[in-house]
Amino acid sequence: MVARIIERVERAAMAPSQGHSVHEYPEAPLKEVHESPYRIIYRFSAAEFWVVTIVHFKAPLERKRLTSR
């Protein structure tokens, strides 16, 4: 499972704009892709790509998981 998630993150980093907006927080500058049963939430700029969190589909996506630590 870990290898599949890493591969999905690498693919998302190659084309980050192809992910879709996070429906719970459409105002946030975030995108997500799926690697069932997980959601990979990320943000990106022209120079960088950050994985913000990885959460199971059944878990609620709380705003505190989306803030910098």
NORWOZI-V875786 format. One line per field, one symbol per residue. phi: phi as a letter, one per 40 degrees, with the letter a starting at -180 (. if undefined). A space follows every 50 residues. Layout:
phi=???
//
This chain:
phi=.cccccccccccccaccccbccccbccccbbabbbdcbbbcababcbbbb ccabbcdcccccdccbccb
//
